[in-house]
Amino acid sequence: MSTLLDLELGNKAVILEVLQSSLSAKMAEMGLIEGAELSVAFKAPFGDPIAIELNGSLLSLRKKEASLVKIQLI
């Protein structure tokens, strides 16, 4: 299963699962929930952080946070 870290620029995906962690509640508040569609807007050098487009907003996530999001390409 792929994670958000594996998603290439411009590709779209749907969230299958957000793994439990101390960040799970905050990520849900930002809209990172099962079934949400997103795409990668850009990645910083070395891939940290990454910016994703979700529900018309741009969110910045660290690699640690992005690794918790399981996705499927659409």
Backbone as XML, in Angstrom:
<?xml version="1.0"?>
<chain id="A" units="angstrom">
  <residue number="1" name="MET">
    <atom name="N" x="0.842" y="-1.177" z="0.000"/>
    <atom name="CA" x="0.000" y="0.000" z="0.000"/>
    <atom name="C" x="0.888" y="1.242" z="0.000"/>
  </residue>
  <residue number="2" name="SER">
    <atom name="N" x="0.552" y="2.209" z="-0.836"/>
    <atom name="CA" x="1.335" y="3.433" z="-0.964"/>
    <atom name="C" x="0.971" y="4.437" z="0.120"/>
  </residue>
  <residue number="3" name="THR">
    <atom name="N" x="1.907" y="5.312" z="0.401"/>
    <atom name="CA" x="1.642" y="6.420" z="1.309"/>
    <atom name="C" x="1.725" y="7.723" z="0.538"/>
  </residue>
  <residue number="4" name="LEU">
    <atom name="N" x="1.350" y="8.792" z="1.172"/>
    <atom name="CA" x="1.406" y="10.110" z="0.559"/>
    <atom name="C" x="2.829" y="10.463" z="0.115"/>
  </residue>
  <residue number="5" name="LEU">
    <atom name="N" x="3.828" y="9.912" z="0.770"/>
    <atom name="CA" x="5.211" y="10.153" z="0.369"/>
    <atom name="C" x="5.506" y="9.639" z="-1.034"/>
  </residue>
  <residue number="6" name="ASP">
    <atom name="N" x="4.782" y="8.613" z="-1.473"/>
    <atom name="CA" x="5.010" y="7.992" z="-2.779"/>
    <atom name="C" x="4.328" y="8.734" z="-3.921"/>
  </residue>
  <residue number="7" name="LEU">
    <atom name="N" x="3.430" y="9.642" z="-3.623"/>
    <atom name="CA" x="2.656" y="10.331" z="-4.649"/>
    <atom name="C" x="3.528" y="11.365" z="-5.352"/>
  </residue>
  <residue number="8" name="GLU">
    <atom name="N" x="3.530" y="11.299" z="-6.683"/>
    <atom name="CA" x="4.333" y="12.221" z="-7.491"/>
    <atom name="C" x="3.570" y="13.525" z="-7.728"/>
  </residue>
  <residue number="9" name="LEU">
    <atom name="N" x="4.315" y="14.563" z="-8.072"/>
    <atom name="CA" x="3.727" y="15.870" z="-8.348"/>
    <atom name="C" x="2.619" y="15.770" z="-9.389"/>
  </residue>
  <residue number="10" name="GLY">
    <atom name="N" x="1.496" y="16.398" z="-9.107"/>
    <atom name="CA" x="0.399" y="16.458" z="-10.044"/>
    <atom name="C" x="-0.524" y="15.259" z="-10.061"/>
  </residue>
  <residue number="11" name="ASN">
    <atom name="N" x="-0.098" y="14.124" z="-9.511"/>
    <atom name="CA" x="-0.960" y="12.942" z="-9.476"/>
    <atom name="C" x="-2.010" y="13.095" z="-8.391"/>
  </residue>
  <residue number="12" name="LYS">
    <atom name="N" x="-3.149" y="12.444" z="-8.609"/>
    <atom name="CA" x="-4.241" y="12.503" z="-7.637"/>
    <atom name="C" x="-4.393" y="11.159" z="-6.953"/>
  </residue>
  <residue number="13" name="ALA">
    <atom name="N" x="-4.890" y="11.214" z="-5.725"/>
    <atom name="CA" x="-5.094" y="9.996" z="-4.940"/>
    <atom name="C" x="-6.280" y="10.194" z="-4.012"/>
  </residue>
  <residue number="14" name="VAL">
    <atom name="N" x="-6.758" y="9.075" z="-3.508"/>
    <atom name="CA" x="-7.802" y="9.089" z="-2.488"/>
    <atom name="C" x="-7.217" y="8.477" z="-1.220"/>
  </residue>
  <residue number="15" name="ILE">
    <atom name="N" x="-7.572" y="9.025" z="-0.077"/>
    <atom name="CA" x="-7.056" y="8.529" z="1.192"/>
    <atom name="C" x="-7.804" y="7.251" z="1.576"/>
  </residue>
  <residue number="16" name="LEU">
    <atom name="N" x="-7.045" y="6.197" z="1.818"/>
    <atom name="CA" x="-7.619" y="4.936" z="2.274"/>
    <atom name="C" x="-7.663" y="4.853" z="3.788"/>
  </residue>
  <residue number="17" name="GLU">
    <atom name="N" x="-6.627" y="5.418" z="4.426"/>
    <atom name="CA" x="-6.502" y="5.298" z="5.884"/>
    <atom name="C" x="-5.477" y="6.299" z="6.383"/>
  </residue>
  <residue number="18" name="VAL">
    <atom name="N" x="-5.694" y="6.811" z="7.570"/>
    <atom name="CA" x="-4.692" y="7.611" z="8.276"/>
    <atom name="C" x="-4.332" y="6.820" z="9.522"/>
  </residue>
  <residue number="19" name="LEU">
    <atom name="N" x="-3.079" y="6.392" z="9.607"/>
    <atom name="CA" x="-2.640" y="5.569" z="10.732"/>
    <atom name="C" x="-2.716" y="6.350" z="12.037"/>
  </residue>
  <residue number="20" name="GLN">
    <atom name="N" x="-3.002" y="5.647" z="13.106"/>
    <atom name="CA" x="-3.126" y="6.269" z="14.418"/>
    <atom name="C" x="-1.770" y="6.762" z="14.917"/>
  </residue>
  <residue number="21" name="SER">
    <atom name="N" x="-1.778" y="7.972" z="15.417"/>
    <atom name="CA" x="-0.591" y="8.563" z="16.036"/>
    <atom name="C" x="-1.048" y="9.750" z="16.869"/>
  </residue>
  <residue number="22" name="SER">
    <atom name="N" x="-0.097" y="10.417" z="17.463"/>
    <atom name="CA" x="-0.434" y="11.609" z="18.242"/>
    <atom name="C" x="-0.912" y="12.745" z="17.337"/>
  </residue>
  <residue number="23" name="LEU">
    <atom name="N" x="-0.688" y="12.623" z="16.016"/>
    <atom name="CA" x="-1.091" y="13.653" z="15.064"/>
    <atom name="C" x="-2.425" y="13.373" z="14.388"/>
  </residue>
  <residue number="24" name="SER">
    <atom name="N" x="-3.007" y="12.209" z="14.613"/>
    <atom name="CA" x="-4.212" y="11.781" z="13.894"/>
    <atom name="C" x="-5.370" y="12.768" z="14.032"/>
  </residue>
  <residue number="25" name="ALA">
    <atom name="N" x="-5.642" y="13.241" z="15.214"/>
    <atom name="CA" x="-6.761" y="14.166" z="15.420"/>
    <atom name="C" x="-6.531" y="15.473" z="14.674"/>
  </residue>
  <residue number="26" name="LYS">
    <atom name="N" x="-5.339" y="15.999" z="14.744"/>
    <atom name="CA" x="-5.017" y="17.252" z="14.050"/>
    <atom name="C" x="-5.142" y="17.066" z="12.542"/>
  </residue>
  <residue number="27" name="MET">
    <atom name="N" x="-4.687" y="15.930" z="12.030"/>
    <atom name="CA" x="-4.766" y="15.663" z="10.597"/>
    <atom name="C" x="-6.224" y="15.558" z="10.152"/>
  </residue>
  <residue number="28" name="ALA">
    <atom name="N" x="-7.071" y="14.945" z="10.967"/>
    <atom name="CA" x="-8.498" y="14.852" z="10.653"/>
    <atom name="C" x="-9.130" y="16.246" z="10.616"/>
  </residue>
  <residue number="29" name="GLU">
    <atom name="N" x="-8.729" y="17.114" z="11.532"/>
    <atom name="CA" x="-9.237" y="18.487" z="11.556"/>
    <atom name="C" x="-8.852" y="19.239" z="10.285"/>
  </residue>
  <residue number="30" name="MET">
    <atom name="N" x="-7.705" y="18.896" z="9.693"/>
    <atom name="CA" x="-7.258" y="19.534" z="8.461"/>
    <atom name="C" x="-7.937" y="18.944" z="7.227"/>
  </residue>
  <residue number="31" name="GLY">
    <atom name="N" x="-8.719" y="17.877" z="7.408"/>
    <atom name="CA" x="-9.429" y="17.273" z="6.283"/>
    <atom name="C" x="-8.823" y="15.996" z="5.760"/>
  </residue>
  <residue number="32" name="LEU">
    <atom name="N" x="-7.764" y="15.527" z="6.383"/>
    <atom name="CA" x="-7.122" y="14.279" z="5.966"/>
    <atom name="C" x="-7.895" y="13.105" z="6.561"/>
  </residue>
  <residue number="33" name="ILE">
    <atom name="N" x="-8.968" y="12.735" z="5.865"/>
    <atom name="CA" x="-9.839" y="11.661" z="6.329"/>
    <atom name="C" x="-10.056" y="10.660" z="5.200"/>
  </residue>
  <residue number="34" name="GLU">
    <atom name="N" x="-10.461" y="9.471" z="5.556"/>
    <atom name="CA" x="-10.720" y="8.411" z="4.582"/>
    <atom name="C" x="-11.708" y="8.888" z="3.523"/>
  </residue>
  <residue number="35" name="GLY">
    <atom name="N" x="-11.352" y="8.655" z="2.260"/>
    <atom name="CA" x="-12.214" y="9.029" z="1.144"/>
    <atom name="C" x="-11.925" y="10.383" z="0.540"/>
  </residue>
  <residue number="36" name="ALA">
    <atom name="N" x="-11.134" y="11.210" z="1.207"/>
    <atom name="CA" x="-10.804" y="12.536" z="0.674"/>
    <atom name="C" x="-9.842" y="12.402" z="-0.510"/>
  </residue>
  <residue number="37" name="GLU">
    <atom name="N" x="-10.056" y="13.241" z="-1.526"/>
    <atom name="CA" x="-9.175" y="13.262" z="-2.686"/>
    <atom name="C" x="-8.159" y="14.384" z="-2.524"/>
  </residue>
  <residue number="38" name="LEU">
    <atom name="N" x="-6.931" y="14.121" z="-2.962"/>
    <atom name="CA" x="-5.866" y="15.111" z="-2.833"/>
    <atom name="C" x="-4.866" y="14.957" z="-3.971"/>
  </residue>
  <residue number="39" name="SER">
    <atom name="N" x="-4.007" y="15.952" z="-4.096"/>
    <atom name="CA" x="-2.901" y="15.883" z="-5.048"/>
    <atom name="C" x="-1.698" y="16.606" z="-4.441"/>
  </residue>
  <residue number="40" name="VAL">
    <atom name="N" x="-0.510" y="16.271" z="-4.935"/>
    <atom name="CA" x="0.704" y="16.931" z="-4.465"/>
    <atom name="C" x="0.937" y="18.168" z="-5.320"/>
  </residue>
  <residue number="41" name="ALA">
    <atom name="N" x="0.994" y="19.328" z="-4.692"/>
    <atom name="CA" x="1.212" y="20.591" z="-5.390"/>
    <atom name="C" x="2.702" y="20.837" z="-5.617"/>
  </residue>
  <residue number="42" name="PHE">
    <atom name="N" x="3.525" y="20.595" z="-4.600"/>
    <atom name="CA" x="4.977" y="20.690" z="-4.753"/>
    <atom name="C" x="5.682" y="20.024" z="-3.583"/>
  </residue>
  <residue number="43" name="LYS">
    <atom name="N" x="6.966" y="19.730" z="-3.815"/>
    <atom name="CA" x="7.808" y="19.133" z="-2.772"/>
    <atom name="C" x="9.064" y="19.982" z="-2.628"/>
  </residue>
  <residue number="44" name="ALA">
    <atom name="N" x="9.478" y="20.172" z="-1.399"/>
    <atom name="CA" x="10.718" y="20.895" z="-1.131"/>
    <atom name="C" x="11.902" y="19.991" z="-1.468"/>
  </residue>
  <residue number="45" name="PRO">
    <atom name="N" x="13.099" y="20.579" z="-1.599"/>
    <atom name="CA" x="14.278" y="19.745" z="-1.811"/>
    <atom name="C" x="14.364" y="18.654" z="-0.744"/>
  </residue>
  <residue number="46" name="PHE">
    <atom name="N" x="14.755" y="17.488" z="-1.153"/>
    <atom name="CA" x="14.835" y="16.309" z="-0.287"/>
    <atom name="C" x="13.465" y="15.833" z="0.182"/>
  </residue>
  <residue number="47" name="GLY">
    <atom name="N" x="12.383" y="16.403" z="-0.400"/>
    <atom name="CA" x="11.040" y="15.918" z="-0.140"/>
    <atom name="C" x="10.415" y="16.307" z="1.184"/>
  </residue>
  <residue number="48" name="ASP">
    <atom name="N" x="10.979" y="17.263" z="1.895"/>
    <atom name="CA" x="10.440" y="17.629" z="3.203"/>
    <atom name="C" x="10.477" y="19.134" z="3.388"/>
  </residue>
  <residue number="49" name="PRO">
    <atom name="N" x="9.351" y="19.800" z="3.509"/>
    <atom name="CA" x="7.988" y="19.278" z="3.541"/>
    <atom name="C" x="7.407" y="19.138" z="2.137"/>
  </residue>
  <residue number="50" name="ILE">
    <atom name="N" x="6.173" y="18.631" z="2.070"/>
    <atom name="CA" x="5.439" y="18.575" z="0.819"/>
    <atom name="C" x="4.158" y="19.393" z="0.989"/>
  </residue>
  <residue number="51" name="ALA">
    <atom name="N" x="3.676" y="19.940" z="-0.118"/>
    <atom name="CA" x="2.418" y="20.684" z="-0.090"/>
    <atom name="C" x="1.395" y="19.885" z="-0.879"/>
  </residue>
  <residue number="52" name="ILE">
    <atom name="N" x="0.229" y="19.703" z="-0.279"/>
    <atom name="CA" x="-0.843" y="18.980" z="-0.953"/>
    <atom name="C" x="-2.039" y="19.896" z="-1.129"/>
  </residue>
  <residue number="53" name="GLU">
    <atom name="N" x="-2.796" y="19.646" z="-2.192"/>
    <atom name="CA" x="-4.046" y="20.351" z="-2.391"/>
    <atom name="C" x="-5.168" y="19.435" z="-1.934"/>
  </residue>
  <residue number="54" name="LEU">
    <atom name="N" x="-5.976" y="19.929" z="-1.028"/>
    <atom name="CA" x="-7.052" y="19.142" z="-0.422"/>
    <atom name="C" x="-8.237" y="20.065" z="-0.168"/>
  </residue>
  <residue number="55" name="ASN">
    <atom name="N" x="-9.375" y="19.745" z="-0.766"/>
    <atom name="CA" x="-10.598" y="20.542" z="-0.573"/>
    <atom name="C" x="-10.388" y="22.026" z="-0.880"/>
  </residue>
  <residue number="56" name="GLY">
    <atom name="N" x="-9.611" y="22.321" z="-1.928"/>
    <atom name="CA" x="-9.385" y="23.704" z="-2.331"/>
    <atom name="C" x="-8.366" y="24.464" z="-1.503"/>
  </residue>
  <residue number="57" name="SER">
    <atom name="N" x="-7.708" y="23.789" z="-0.578"/>
    <atom name="CA" x="-6.689" y="24.419" z="0.265"/>
    <atom name="C" x="-5.338" y="23.760" z="0.043"/>
  </residue>
  <residue number="58" name="LEU">
    <atom name="N" x="-4.276" y="24.506" z="0.304"/>
    <atom name="CA" x="-2.931" y="23.944" z="0.292"/>
    <atom name="C" x="-2.497" y="23.673" z="1.720"/>
  </residue>
  <residue number="59" name="LEU">
    <atom name="N" x="-2.039" y="22.457" z="1.970"/>
    <atom name="CA" x="-1.550" y="22.070" z="3.293"/>
    <atom name="C" x="-0.097" y="21.647" z="3.169"/>
  </residue>
  <residue number="60" name="SER">
    <atom name="N" x="0.695" y="21.981" z="4.149"/>
    <atom name="CA" x="2.091" y="21.568" z="4.194"/>
    <atom name="C" x="2.246" y="20.465" z="5.234"/>
  </residue>
  <residue number="61" name="LEU">
    <atom name="N" x="2.878" y="19.366" z="4.821"/>
    <atom name="CA" x="3.082" y="18.225" z="5.718"/>
    <atom name="C" x="4.544" y="17.823" z="5.732"/>
  </residue>
  <residue number="62" name="ARG">
    <atom name="N" x="5.020" y="17.431" z="6.885"/>
    <atom name="CA" x="6.360" y="16.854" z="7.004"/>
    <atom name="C" x="6.320" y="15.407" z="6.531"/>
  </residue>
  <residue number="63" name="LYS">
    <atom name="N" x="7.496" y="14.853" z="6.255"/>
    <atom name="CA" x="7.572" y="13.448" z="5.837"/>
    <atom name="C" x="6.936" y="12.533" z="6.871"/>
  </residue>
  <residue number="64" name="LYS">
    <atom name="N" x="7.173" y="12.823" z="8.133"/>
    <atom name="CA" x="6.620" y="11.999" z="9.216"/>
    <atom name="C" x="5.097" y="11.959" z="9.137"/>
  </residue>
  <residue number="65" name="GLU">
    <atom name="N" x="4.486" y="13.109" z="8.897"/>
    <atom name="CA" x="3.031" y="13.181" z="8.806"/>
    <atom name="C" x="2.526" y="12.495" z="7.537"/>
  </residue>
  <residue number="66" name="ALA">
    <atom name="N" x="3.190" y="12.746" z="6.412"/>
    <atom name="CA" x="2.775" y="12.172" z="5.125"/>
    <atom name="C" x="2.886" y="10.638" z="5.127"/>
  </residue>
  <residue number="67" name="SER">
    <atom name="N" x="3.820" y="10.107" z="5.897"/>
    <atom name="CA" x="3.995" y="8.653" z="5.933"/>
    <atom name="C" x="2.828" y="7.950" z="6.642"/>
  </residue>
  <residue number="68" name="LEU">
    <atom name="N" x="2.015" y="8.698" z="7.367"/>
    <atom name="CA" x="0.873" y="8.129" z="8.076"/>
    <atom name="C" x="-0.368" y="8.002" z="7.204"/>
  </residue>
  <residue number="69" name="VAL">
    <atom name="N" x="-0.319" y="8.601" z="5.996"/>
    <atom name="CA" x="-1.493" y="8.652" z="5.124"/>
    <atom name="C" x="-1.364" y="7.598" z="4.038"/>
  </residue>
  <residue number="70" name="LYS">
    <atom name="N" x="-2.210" y="6.579" z="4.086"/>
    <atom name="CA" x="-2.230" y="5.507" z="3.086"/>
    <atom name="C" x="-3.177" y="5.941" z="1.960"/>
  </residue>
  <residue number="71" name="ILE">
    <atom name="N" x="-2.703" y="5.801" z="0.707"/>
    <atom name="CA" x="-3.456" y="6.306" z="-0.434"/>
    <atom name="C" x="-3.604" y="5.262" z="-1.541"/>
  </residue>
  <residue number="72" name="GLN">
    <atom name="N" x="-4.502" y="5.591" z="-2.477"/>
    <atom name="CA" x="-4.634" y="4.833" z="-3.718"/>
    <atom name="C" x="-4.725" y="5.847" z="-4.844"/>
  </residue>
  <residue number="73" name="LEU">
    <atom name="N" x="-3.941" y="5.641" z="-5.905"/>
    <atom name="CA" x="-3.990" y="6.541" z="-7.061"/>
    <atom name="C" x="-5.355" y="6.492" z="-7.714"/>
  </residue>
  <residue number="74" name="ILE">
    <atom name="N" x="-5.767" y="7.660" z="-8.255"/>
    <atom name="CA" x="-7.020" y="7.714" z="-9.027"/>
    <atom name="C" x="-6.757" y="8.339" z="-10.377"/>
  </residue>
</chain>
